[in-house]
Amino acid sequence: MDGLLVDGLLALVMTLLAFILRRIFAITDRLNAEDRILHERITNVQTHYVSKHDFDLAVTRIIDCITRLESKIDNDR
């Protein structure tokens, strides 16, 4: 009788431990999958950038437009 009780408790503890370990590994796998998705998104963003020349050209065009607008405002006064 005592051996049966010890075996039952040991089986219960092992089942609980197996369940906890399975949950830990499932959560770890899910985190790895989400990390992989995030890494792919970051990699895609890093490959699409503006070159310094294109950026400088765009800034120059914007400043030229502002300068022309200021000169038109000054001429209308």
PDB file of N, CA, C and O in Angstrom:
ATOM      1  N   MET A   1       0.825  -1.191   0.000  1.00  0.00           N
ATOM      2  CA  MET A   1       0.000   0.000   0.000  1.00  0.00           C
ATOM      3  C   MET A   1       0.865   1.248   0.000  1.00  0.00           C
ATOM      4  O   MET A   1       0.584   2.194  -0.736  1.00  0.00           O
ATOM      5  N   ASP A   2       1.912   1.265   0.815  1.00  0.00           N
ATOM      6  CA  ASP A   2       2.774   2.439   0.859  1.00  0.00           C
ATOM      7  C   ASP A   2       3.506   2.628  -0.466  1.00  0.00           C
ATOM      8  O   ASP A   2       3.690   3.756  -0.923  1.00  0.00           O
ATOM      9  N   GLY A   3       3.917   1.538  -1.072  1.00  0.00           N
ATOM     10  CA  GLY A   3       4.605   1.611  -2.362  1.00  0.00           C
ATOM     11  C   GLY A   3       3.699   2.170  -3.433  1.00  0.00           C
ATOM     12  O   GLY A   3       4.161   2.918  -4.294  1.00  0.00           O
ATOM     13  N   LEU A   4       2.430   1.833  -3.406  1.00  0.00           N
ATOM     14  CA  LEU A   4       1.460   2.323  -4.375  1.00  0.00           C
ATOM     15  C   LEU A   4       1.248   3.825  -4.200  1.00  0.00           C
ATOM     16  O   LEU A   4       1.145   4.560  -5.182  1.00  0.00           O
ATOM     17  N   LEU A   5       1.183   4.277  -2.951  1.00  0.00           N
ATOM     18  CA  LEU A   5       1.006   5.698  -2.658  1.00  0.00           C
ATOM     19  C   LEU A   5       2.230   6.509  -3.116  1.00  0.00           C
ATOM     20  O   LEU A   5       2.077   7.581  -3.702  1.00  0.00           O
ATOM     21  N   VAL A   6       3.428   6.005  -2.852  1.00  0.00           N
ATOM     22  CA  VAL A   6       4.651   6.671  -3.280  1.00  0.00           C
ATOM     23  C   VAL A   6       4.731   6.704  -4.797  1.00  0.00           C
ATOM     24  O   VAL A   6       5.100   7.723  -5.380  1.00  0.00           O
ATOM     25  N   ASP A   7       4.386   5.593  -5.439  1.00  0.00           N
ATOM     26  CA  ASP A   7       4.391   5.561  -6.904  1.00  0.00           C
ATOM     27  C   ASP A   7       3.378   6.544  -7.482  1.00  0.00           C
ATOM     28  O   ASP A   7       3.661   7.209  -8.479  1.00  0.00           O
ATOM     29  N   GLY A   8       2.215   6.641  -6.872  1.00  0.00           N
ATOM     30  CA  GLY A   8       1.182   7.575  -7.333  1.00  0.00           C
ATOM     31  C   GLY A   8       1.641   9.021  -7.196  1.00  0.00           C
ATOM     32  O   GLY A   8       1.464   9.829  -8.107  1.00  0.00           O
ATOM     33  N   LEU A   9       2.237   9.340  -6.036  1.00  0.00           N
ATOM     34  CA  LEU A   9       2.735  10.705  -5.836  1.00  0.00           C
ATOM     35  C   LEU A   9       3.879  11.020  -6.796  1.00  0.00           C
ATOM     36  O   LEU A   9       3.953  12.120  -7.343  1.00  0.00           O
ATOM     37  N   LEU A  10       4.767  10.052  -6.995  1.00  0.00           N
ATOM     38  CA  LEU A  10       5.875  10.246  -7.937  1.00  0.00           C
ATOM     39  C   LEU A  10       5.349  10.451  -9.357  1.00  0.00           C
ATOM     40  O   LEU A  10       5.865  11.293 -10.092  1.00  0.00           O
ATOM     41  N   ALA A  11       4.330   9.691  -9.745  1.00  0.00           N
ATOM     42  CA  ALA A  11       3.721   9.850 -11.071  1.00  0.00           C
ATOM     43  C   ALA A  11       3.075  11.220 -11.204  1.00  0.00           C
ATOM     44  O   ALA A  11       3.162  11.848 -12.259  1.00  0.00           O
ATOM     45  N   LEU A  12       2.429  11.685 -10.145  1.00  0.00           N
ATOM     46  CA  LEU A  12       1.794  13.003 -10.163  1.00  0.00           C
ATOM     47  C   LEU A  12       2.846  14.113 -10.299  1.00  0.00           C
ATOM     48  O   LEU A  12       2.673  15.053 -11.075  1.00  0.00           O
ATOM     49  N   VAL A  13       3.933  13.990  -9.535  1.00  0.00           N
ATOM     50  CA  VAL A  13       5.004  14.980  -9.602  1.00  0.00           C
ATOM     51  C   VAL A  13       5.648  14.969 -10.983  1.00  0.00           C
ATOM     52  O   VAL A  13       5.917  16.034 -11.539  1.00  0.00           O
ATOM     53  N   MET A  14       5.899  13.800 -11.543  1.00  0.00           N
ATOM     54  CA  MET A  14       6.519  13.708 -12.865  1.00  0.00           C
ATOM     55  C   MET A  14       5.587  14.283 -13.944  1.00  0.00           C
ATOM     56  O   MET A  14       6.052  14.954 -14.865  1.00  0.00           O
ATOM     57  N   THR A  15       4.292  14.028 -13.835  1.00  0.00           N
ATOM     58  CA  THR A  15       3.326  14.567 -14.792  1.00  0.00           C
ATOM     59  C   THR A  15       3.291  16.083 -14.709  1.00  0.00           C
ATOM     60  O   THR A  15       3.275  16.762 -15.736  1.00  0.00           O
ATOM     61  N   LEU A  16       3.279  16.616 -13.499  1.00  0.00           N
ATOM     62  CA  LEU A  16       3.277  18.061 -13.316  1.00  0.00           C
ATOM     63  C   LEU A  16       4.572  18.676 -13.857  1.00  0.00           C
ATOM     64  O   LEU A  16       4.534  19.715 -14.516  1.00  0.00           O
ATOM     65  N   LEU A  17       5.687  18.057 -13.588  1.00  0.00           N
ATOM     66  CA  LEU A  17       6.967  18.536 -14.093  1.00  0.00           C
ATOM     67  C   LEU A  17       7.014  18.486 -15.623  1.00  0.00           C
ATOM     68  O   LEU A  17       7.520  19.410 -16.260  1.00  0.00           O
ATOM     69  N   ALA A  18       6.491  17.420 -16.205  1.00  0.00           N
ATOM     70  CA  ALA A  18       6.461  17.309 -17.668  1.00  0.00           C
ATOM     71  C   ALA A  18       5.581  18.397 -18.276  1.00  0.00           C
ATOM     72  O   ALA A  18       5.926  18.972 -19.307  1.00  0.00           O
ATOM     73  N   PHE A  19       4.441  18.680 -17.637  1.00  0.00           N
ATOM     74  CA  PHE A  19       3.552  19.727 -18.128  1.00  0.00           C
ATOM     75  C   PHE A  19       4.238  21.094 -18.073  1.00  0.00           C
ATOM     76  O   PHE A  19       4.158  21.874 -19.023  1.00  0.00           O
ATOM     77  N   ILE A  20       4.907  21.375 -16.965  1.00  0.00           N
ATOM     78  CA  ILE A  20       5.589  22.661 -16.811  1.00  0.00           C
ATOM     79  C   ILE A  20       6.705  22.795 -17.845  1.00  0.00           C
ATOM     80  O   ILE A  20       6.845  23.847 -18.469  1.00  0.00           O
ATOM     81  N   LEU A  21       7.490  21.755 -18.030  1.00  0.00           N
ATOM     82  CA  LEU A  21       8.570  21.807 -19.033  1.00  0.00           C
ATOM     83  C   LEU A  21       8.024  21.981 -20.444  1.00  0.00           C
ATOM     84  O   LEU A  21       8.595  22.715 -21.251  1.00  0.00           O
ATOM     85  N   ARG A  22       6.915  21.304 -20.739  1.00  0.00           N
ATOM     86  CA  ARG A  22       6.314  21.454 -22.067  1.00  0.00           C
ATOM     87  C   ARG A  22       5.859  22.887 -22.295  1.00  0.00           C
ATOM     88  O   ARG A  22       6.044  23.427 -23.386  1.00  0.00           O
ATOM     89  N   ARG A  23       5.264  23.515 -21.278  1.00  0.00           N
ATOM     90  CA  ARG A  23       4.825  24.909 -21.400  1.00  0.00           C
ATOM     91  C   ARG A  23       6.021  25.853 -21.588  1.00  0.00           C
ATOM     92  O   ARG A  23       5.965  26.789 -22.386  1.00  0.00           O
ATOM     93  N   ILE A  24       7.093  25.594 -20.849  1.00  0.00           N
ATOM     94  CA  ILE A  24       8.287  26.434 -20.979  1.00  0.00           C
ATOM     95  C   ILE A  24       8.847  26.343 -22.393  1.00  0.00           C
ATOM     96  O   ILE A  24       9.188  27.362 -22.994  1.00  0.00           O
ATOM     97  N   PHE A  25       8.944  25.138 -22.923  1.00  0.00           N
ATOM     98  CA  PHE A  25       9.475  24.993 -24.278  1.00  0.00           C
ATOM     99  C   PHE A  25       8.533  25.570 -25.326  1.00  0.00           C
ATOM    100  O   PHE A  25       8.992  26.112 -26.331  1.00  0.00           O
ATOM    101  N   ALA A  26       7.224  25.466 -25.111  1.00  0.00           N
ATOM    102  CA  ALA A  26       6.267  26.051 -26.054  1.00  0.00           C
ATOM    103  C   ALA A  26       6.396  27.570 -26.074  1.00  0.00           C
ATOM    104  O   ALA A  26       6.368  28.189 -27.138  1.00  0.00           O
ATOM    105  N   ILE A  27       6.536  28.164 -24.895  1.00  0.00           N
ATOM    106  CA  ILE A  27       6.686  29.620 -24.821  1.00  0.00           C
ATOM    107  C   ILE A  27       8.004  30.049 -25.457  1.00  0.00           C
ATOM    108  O   ILE A  27       8.057  31.057 -26.161  1.00  0.00           O
ATOM    109  N   THR A  28       9.059  29.293 -25.211  1.00  0.00           N
ATOM    110  CA  THR A  28      10.357  29.602 -25.809  1.00  0.00           C
ATOM    111  C   THR A  28      10.285  29.510 -27.329  1.00  0.00           C
ATOM    112  O   THR A  28      10.836  30.366 -28.021  1.00  0.00           O
ATOM    113  N   ASP A  29       9.622  28.497 -27.855  1.00  0.00           N
ATOM    114  CA  ASP A  29       9.479  28.377 -29.312  1.00  0.00           C
ATOM    115  C   ASP A  29       8.687  29.536 -29.893  1.00  0.00           C
ATOM    116  O   ASP A  29       9.024  30.057 -30.956  1.00  0.00           O
ATOM    117  N   ARG A  30       7.626  29.939 -29.188  1.00  0.00           N
ATOM    118  CA  ARG A  30       6.817  31.053 -29.673  1.00  0.00           C
ATOM    119  C   ARG A  30       7.632  32.347 -29.661  1.00  0.00           C
ATOM    120  O   ARG A  30       7.538  33.142 -30.596  1.00  0.00           O
ATOM    121  N   LEU A  31       8.422  32.563 -28.622  1.00  0.00           N
ATOM    122  CA  LEU A  31       9.272  33.751 -28.575  1.00  0.00           C
ATOM    123  C   LEU A  31      10.318  33.737 -29.684  1.00  0.00           C
ATOM    124  O   LEU A  31      10.620  34.778 -30.269  1.00  0.00           O
ATOM    125  N   ASN A  32      10.868  32.569 -29.972  1.00  0.00           N
ATOM    126  CA  ASN A  32      11.836  32.470 -31.072  1.00  0.00           C
ATOM    127  C   ASN A  32      11.185  32.812 -32.403  1.00  0.00           C
ATOM    128  O   ASN A  32      11.790  33.490 -33.233  1.00  0.00           O
ATOM    129  N   ALA A  33       9.956  32.348 -32.613  1.00  0.00           N
ATOM    130  CA  ALA A  33       9.249  32.643 -33.863  1.00  0.00           C
ATOM    131  C   ALA A  33       8.972  34.141 -33.980  1.00  0.00           C
ATOM    132  O   ALA A  33       9.156  34.724 -35.048  1.00  0.00           O
ATOM    133  N   GLU A  34       8.531  34.763 -32.891  1.00  0.00           N
ATOM    134  CA  GLU A  34       8.274  36.198 -32.922  1.00  0.00           C
ATOM    135  C   GLU A  34       9.569  36.977 -33.125  1.00  0.00           C
ATOM    136  O   GLU A  34       9.575  37.996 -33.815  1.00  0.00           O
ATOM    137  N   ASP A  35      10.655  36.513 -32.535  1.00  0.00           N
ATOM    138  CA  ASP A  35      11.943  37.164 -32.709  1.00  0.00           C
ATOM    139  C   ASP A  35      12.402  37.059 -34.162  1.00  0.00           C
ATOM    140  O   ASP A  35      12.965  38.010 -34.705  1.00  0.00           O
ATOM    141  N   ARG A  36      12.164  35.917 -34.787  1.00  0.00           N
ATOM    142  CA  ARG A  36      12.529  35.736 -36.185  1.00  0.00           C
ATOM    143  C   ARG A  36      11.737  36.697 -37.072  1.00  0.00           C
ATOM    144  O   ARG A  36      12.291  37.285 -38.001  1.00  0.00           O
ATOM    145  N   ILE A  37      10.442  36.857 -36.787  1.00  0.00           N
ATOM    146  CA  ILE A  37       9.609  37.772 -37.568  1.00  0.00           C
ATOM    147  C   ILE A  37      10.095  39.206 -37.394  1.00  0.00           C
ATOM    148  O   ILE A  37      10.194  39.953 -38.367  1.00  0.00           O
ATOM    149  N   LEU A  38      10.399  39.591 -36.156  1.00  0.00           N
ATOM    150  CA  LEU A  38      10.894  40.937 -35.889  1.00  0.00           C
ATOM    151  C   LEU A  38      12.230  41.172 -36.580  1.00  0.00           C
ATOM    152  O   LEU A  38      12.467  42.251 -37.123  1.00  0.00           O
ATOM    153  N   HIS A  39      13.090  40.185 -36.564  1.00  0.00           N
ATOM    154  CA  HIS A  39      14.393  40.311 -37.219  1.00  0.00           C
ATOM    155  C   HIS A  39      14.225  40.504 -38.723  1.00  0.00           C
ATOM    156  O   HIS A  39      14.942  41.300 -39.329  1.00  0.00           O
ATOM    157  N   GLU A  40      13.281  39.778 -39.330  1.00  0.00           N
ATOM    158  CA  GLU A  40      13.028  39.944 -40.769  1.00  0.00           C
ATOM    159  C   GLU A  40      12.510  41.349 -41.072  1.00  0.00           C
ATOM    160  O   GLU A  40      12.904  41.954 -42.069  1.00  0.00           O
ATOM    161  N   ARG A  41      11.624  41.871 -40.213  1.00  0.00           N
ATOM    162  CA  ARG A  41      11.096  43.222 -40.428  1.00  0.00           C
ATOM    163  C   ARG A  41      12.200  44.261 -40.333  1.00  0.00           C
ATOM    164  O   ARG A  41      12.257  45.187 -41.142  1.00  0.00           O
ATOM    165  N   ILE A  42      13.078  44.111 -39.343  1.00  0.00           N
ATOM    166  CA  ILE A  42      14.172  45.064 -39.182  1.00  0.00           C
ATOM    167  C   ILE A  42      15.123  44.980 -40.370  1.00  0.00           C
ATOM    168  O   ILE A  42      15.599  46.002 -40.863  1.00  0.00           O
ATOM    169  N   THR A  43      15.397  43.769 -40.826  1.00  0.00           N
ATOM    170  CA  THR A  43      16.282  43.591 -41.972  1.00  0.00           C
ATOM    171  C   THR A  43      15.682  44.232 -43.216  1.00  0.00           C
ATOM    172  O   THR A  43      16.403  44.867 -43.985  1.00  0.00           O
ATOM    173  N   ASN A  44      14.380  44.080 -43.431  1.00  0.00           N
ATOM    174  CA  ASN A  44      13.733  44.692 -44.591  1.00  0.00           C
ATOM    175  C   ASN A  44      13.792  46.211 -44.516  1.00  0.00           C
ATOM    176  O   ASN A  44      13.987  46.872 -45.536  1.00  0.00           O
ATOM    177  N   VAL A  45      13.628  46.767 -43.336  1.00  0.00           N
ATOM    178  CA  VAL A  45      13.683  48.219 -43.190  1.00  0.00           C
ATOM    179  C   VAL A  45      15.093  48.723 -43.453  1.00  0.00           C
ATOM    180  O   VAL A  45      15.271  49.776 -44.066  1.00  0.00           O
ATOM    181  N   GLN A  46      16.085  47.990 -42.999  1.00  0.00           N
ATOM    182  CA  GLN A  46      17.463  48.433 -43.178  1.00  0.00           C
ATOM    183  C   GLN A  46      17.895  48.413 -44.634  1.00  0.00           C
ATOM    184  O   GLN A  46      18.795  49.165 -45.008  1.00  0.00           O
ATOM    185  N   THR A  47      17.298  47.595 -45.455  1.00  0.00           N
ATOM    186  CA  THR A  47      17.716  47.532 -46.857  1.00  0.00           C
ATOM    187  C   THR A  47      17.109  48.657 -47.689  1.00  0.00           C
ATOM    188  O   THR A  47      17.569  48.908 -48.803  1.00  0.00           O
ATOM    189  N   HIS A  48      16.092  49.335 -47.176  1.00  0.00           N
ATOM    190  CA  HIS A  48      15.453  50.434 -47.903  1.00  0.00           C
ATOM    191  C   HIS A  48      15.846  51.745 -47.232  1.00  0.00           C
ATOM    192  O   HIS A  48      15.225  52.166 -46.256  1.00  0.00           O
ATOM    193  N   TYR A  49      16.866  52.373 -47.759  1.00  0.00           N
ATOM    194  CA  TYR A  49      17.312  53.632 -47.189  1.00  0.00           C
ATOM    195  C   TYR A  49      17.569  54.617 -48.317  1.00  0.00           C
ATOM    196  O   TYR A  49      17.634  54.244 -49.488  1.00  0.00           O
ATOM    197  N   VAL A  50      17.712  55.855 -47.948  1.00  0.00           N
ATOM    198  CA  VAL A  50      17.959  56.919 -48.914  1.00  0.00           C
ATOM    199  C   VAL A  50      19.450  57.224 -48.884  1.00  0.00           C
ATOM    200  O   VAL A  50      20.051  57.349 -47.817  1.00  0.00           O
ATOM    201  N   SER A  51      20.026  57.341 -50.047  1.00  0.00           N
ATOM    202  CA  SER A  51      21.450  57.678 -50.103  1.00  0.00           C
ATOM    203  C   SER A  51      21.647  59.137 -49.682  1.00  0.00           C
ATOM    204  O   SER A  51      20.718  59.943 -49.743  1.00  0.00           O
ATOM    205  N   LYS A  52      22.841  59.454 -49.264  1.00  0.00           N
ATOM    206  CA  LYS A  52      23.144  60.815 -48.814  1.00  0.00           C
ATOM    207  C   LYS A  52      22.948  61.815 -49.941  1.00  0.00           C
ATOM    208  O   LYS A  52      22.458  62.920 -49.712  1.00  0.00           O
ATOM    209  N   HIS A  53      23.319  61.443 -51.132  1.00  0.00           N
ATOM    210  CA  HIS A  53      23.167  62.349 -52.284  1.00  0.00           C
ATOM    211  C   HIS A  53      21.692  62.652 -52.530  1.00  0.00           C
ATOM    212  O   HIS A  53      21.327  63.810 -52.733  1.00  0.00           O
ATOM    213  N   ASP A  54      20.838  61.623 -52.516  1.00  0.00           N
ATOM    214  CA  ASP A  54      19.404  61.833 -52.727  1.00  0.00           C
ATOM    215  C   ASP A  54      18.802  62.685 -51.612  1.00  0.00           C
ATOM    216  O   ASP A  54      17.959  63.544 -51.865  1.00  0.00           O
ATOM    217  N   PHE A  55      19.241  62.442 -50.375  1.00  0.00           N
ATOM    218  CA  PHE A  55      18.736  63.229 -49.253  1.00  0.00           C
ATOM    219  C   PHE A  55      19.135  64.694 -49.397  1.00  0.00           C
ATOM    220  O   PHE A  55      18.308  65.590 -49.223  1.00  0.00           O
ATOM    221  N   ASP A  56      20.398  64.932 -49.713  1.00  0.00           N
ATOM    222  CA  ASP A  56      20.868  66.312 -49.885  1.00  0.00           C
ATOM    223  C   ASP A  56      20.135  67.003 -51.028  1.00  0.00           C
ATOM    224  O   ASP A  56      19.811  68.187 -50.936  1.00  0.00           O
ATOM    225  N   LEU A  57      19.875  66.268 -52.100  1.00  0.00           N
ATOM    226  CA  LEU A  57      19.145  66.834 -53.236  1.00  0.00           C
ATOM    227  C   LEU A  57      17.719  67.215 -52.831  1.00  0.00           C
ATOM    228  O   LEU A  57      17.229  68.278 -53.212  1.00  0.00           O
ATOM    229  N   ALA A  58      17.066  66.368 -52.077  1.00  0.00           N
ATOM    230  CA  ALA A  58      15.697  66.658 -51.629  1.00  0.00           C
ATOM    231  C   ALA A  58      15.675  67.863 -50.689  1.00  0.00           C
ATOM    232  O   ALA A  58      14.796  68.719 -50.799  1.00  0.00           O
ATOM    233  N   VAL A  59      16.623  67.934 -49.778  1.00  0.00           N
ATOM    234  CA  VAL A  59      16.686  69.068 -48.856  1.00  0.00           C
ATOM    235  C   VAL A  59      16.938  70.361 -49.627  1.00  0.00           C
ATOM    236  O   VAL A  59      16.329  71.388 -49.328  1.00  0.00           O
ATOM    237  N   THR A  60      17.817  70.319 -50.603  1.00  0.00           N
ATOM    238  CA  THR A  60      18.104  71.502 -51.416  1.00  0.00           C
ATOM    239  C   THR A  60      16.858  71.953 -52.172  1.00  0.00           C
ATOM    240  O   THR A  60      16.581  73.149 -52.253  1.00  0.00           O
ATOM    241  N   ARG A  61      16.112  71.012 -52.721  1.00  0.00           N
ATOM    242  CA  ARG A  61      14.882  71.369 -53.434  1.00  0.00           C
ATOM    243  C   ARG A  61      13.863  72.004 -52.495  1.00  0.00           C
ATOM    244  O   ARG A  61      13.192  72.967 -52.867  1.00  0.00           O
ATOM    245  N   ILE A  62      13.747  71.482 -51.305  1.00  0.00           N
ATOM    246  CA  ILE A  62      12.793  72.036 -50.336  1.00  0.00           C
ATOM    247  C   ILE A  62      13.207  73.444 -49.936  1.00  0.00           C
ATOM    248  O   ILE A  62      12.373  74.347 -49.868  1.00  0.00           O
ATOM    249  N   ILE A  63      14.483  73.627 -49.672  1.00  0.00           N
ATOM    250  CA  ILE A  63      14.967  74.965 -49.284  1.00  0.00           C
ATOM    251  C   ILE A  63      14.788  75.945 -50.436  1.00  0.00           C
ATOM    252  O   ILE A  63      14.436  77.101 -50.199  1.00  0.00           O
ATOM    253  N   ASP A  64      15.020  75.520 -51.679  1.00  0.00           N
ATOM    254  CA  ASP A  64      14.803  76.395 -52.835  1.00  0.00           C
ATOM    255  C   ASP A  64      13.335  76.793 -52.952  1.00  0.00           C
ATOM    256  O   ASP A  64      13.027  77.948 -53.247  1.00  0.00           O
ATOM    257  N   CYS A  65      12.435  75.852 -52.725  1.00  0.00           N
ATOM    258  CA  CYS A  65      10.999  76.165 -52.778  1.00  0.00           C
ATOM    259  C   CYS A  65      10.623  77.169 -51.694  1.00  0.00           C
ATOM    260  O   CYS A  65       9.853  78.096 -51.948  1.00  0.00           O
ATOM    261  N   ILE A  66      11.154  76.995 -50.502  1.00  0.00           N
ATOM    262  CA  ILE A  66      10.866  77.933 -49.414  1.00  0.00           C
ATOM    263  C   ILE A  66      11.419  79.315 -49.753  1.00  0.00           C
ATOM    264  O   ILE A  66      10.775  80.328 -49.481  1.00  0.00           O
ATOM    265  N   THR A  67      12.583  79.355 -50.331  1.00  0.00           N
ATOM    266  CA  THR A  67      13.193  80.631 -50.717  1.00  0.00           C
ATOM    267  C   THR A  67      12.345  81.334 -51.768  1.00  0.00           C
ATOM    268  O   THR A  67      12.139  82.545 -51.693  1.00  0.00           O
ATOM    269  N   ARG A  68      11.852  80.579 -52.748  1.00  0.00           N
ATOM    270  CA  ARG A  68      10.990  81.183 -53.775  1.00  0.00           C
ATOM    271  C   ARG A  68       9.692  81.693 -53.165  1.00  0.00           C
ATOM    272  O   ARG A  68       9.224  82.771 -53.531  1.00  0.00           O
ATOM    273  N   LEU A  69       9.104  80.941 -52.246  1.00  0.00           N
ATOM    274  CA  LEU A  69       7.875  81.393 -51.591  1.00  0.00           C
ATOM    275  C   LEU A  69       8.129  82.666 -50.784  1.00  0.00           C
ATOM    276  O   LEU A  69       7.307  83.582 -50.796  1.00  0.00           O
ATOM    277  N   GLU A  70       9.258  82.728 -50.088  1.00  0.00           N
ATOM    278  CA  GLU A  70       9.588  83.930 -49.324  1.00  0.00           C
ATOM    279  C   GLU A  70       9.773  85.133 -50.239  1.00  0.00           C
ATOM    280  O   GLU A  70       9.350  86.243 -49.917  1.00  0.00           O
ATOM    281  N   SER A  71      10.411  84.900 -51.385  1.00  0.00           N
ATOM    282  CA  SER A  71      10.617  86.022 -52.310  1.00  0.00           C
ATOM    283  C   SER A  71       9.285  86.483 -52.904  1.00  0.00           C
ATOM    284  O   SER A  71       9.094  87.680 -53.117  1.00  0.00           O
ATOM    285  N   LYS A  72       8.372  85.568 -53.171  1.00  0.00           N
ATOM    286  CA  LYS A  72       7.053  85.967 -53.681  1.00  0.00           C
ATOM    287  C   LYS A  72       6.286  86.751 -52.627  1.00  0.00           C
ATOM    288  O   LYS A  72       5.603  87.727 -52.941  1.00  0.00           O
ATOM    289  N   ILE A  73       6.402  86.317 -51.364  1.00  0.00           N
ATOM    290  CA  ILE A  73       5.716  87.040 -50.291  1.00  0.00           C
ATOM    291  C   ILE A  73       6.299  88.435 -50.145  1.00  0.00           C
ATOM    292  O   ILE A  73       5.565  89.404 -49.945  1.00  0.00           O
ATOM    293  N   ASP A  74       7.618  88.537 -50.247  1.00  0.00           N
ATOM    294  CA  ASP A  74       8.265  89.852 -50.119  1.00  0.00           C
ATOM    295  C   ASP A  74       7.893  90.761 -51.288  1.00  0.00           C
ATOM    296  O   ASP A  74       7.756  91.968 -51.087  1.00  0.00           O
ATOM    297  N   ASN A  75       7.726  90.237 -52.491  1.00  0.00           N
ATOM    298  CA  ASN A  75       7.363  91.047 -53.665  1.00  0.00           C
ATOM    299  C   ASN A  75       5.923  91.510 -53.600  1.00  0.00           C
ATOM    300  O   ASN A  75       5.594  92.561 -54.150  1.00  0.00           O
ATOM    301  N   ASP A  76       5.056  90.757 -52.944  1.00  0.00           N
ATOM    302  CA  ASP A  76       3.652  91.143 -52.865  1.00  0.00           C
ATOM    303  C   ASP A  76       3.408  92.251 -51.862  1.00  0.00           C
ATOM    304  O   ASP A  76       2.332  92.849 -51.884  1.00  0.00           O
ATOM    305  N   ARG A  77       4.329  92.549 -51.005  1.00  0.00           N
ATOM    306  CA  ARG A  77       4.120  93.589 -50.002  1.00  0.00           C
ATOM    307  C   ARG A  77       4.245  94.953 -50.560  1.00  0.00           C
ATOM    308  O   ARG A  77       4.094  95.934 -49.832  1.00  0.00           O
TER     309      ARG A  77
END
